[in-house]
Amino acid sequence: MAEHEPLIIAFVCNWCTYTAADLAGTSRLSYPKNIRMIRVMCTGMVDPQYVIKAFLEGADMVIVSGCHPGDCHYINGNYKARRRIKLLKEILPKFGIEKERLKLTWIGASDGIEFAKTMQELVVQAKNIDPNPAGTEA
């Protein structure tokens, strides 16, 4: 049986993390193909329903990543995201989803190396946990 290749959904801020991903690409830094990026204008726009839907549709991990606190282009969007992620981590076990499957990171626009490193680490972490049961149902 082939090793499970995890699926990771990344909700990334247009202004910081997405720009870091672009910088990683132009710098020829590689990151795993397991990452499916969804660009949002701000992490504060990531509705908890989107995260839960990603898990219910089979994502092994979900990451929300944006500007460092205090650097948000929308003033306080990353603080809103931080509060939502904290609440989601309390709610997810009620859906049978381990809270370790949800990550929140701050990656600035000039952090292309940090972006690539973070994505590689996420895939390693995802491979060390059981596949999401929702993703294995036929």
Steps between C-alpha positions, in 0.01 A plus 500: 500500500637843407576752768214742562565841344325752725293787367561835666276799438672834557295816539761769438492877525539677166736762638745292701494122482394481136775747415746284698385198296561697182845601628574135580409409144705773336793404728462142374427368849286192489213402721287186480222459246269391782414863574189651341510875553190712519586868482284726714539873538549461876508213749221684682277405205545125557161392627511200738252329267770490230739322734240247613392440139863436400526231768162347417608475135817312589780746579756342731613839630395861463729797547399863523795730442530874475676817601672527835281649775513876474585491126154422363401704195146496639604621846385208719413212266776276632381553858151394388652191333692414817179510707313286244776238484506477879123439504523252211763299689248466783214403266676262257527204744118501514509417127758226562784710360816534706591862572859428388370487143440877504794742493534876512822668390625848429720519191599844371533596135880478505504158669518274193746267672277482809199423279671208326633365831159527669323317217760221502460462877120485467518213253733308734257559788203395287676177400552419869129507579228270374327607180181698543220239504282733293758484221511121491127446453398404151 
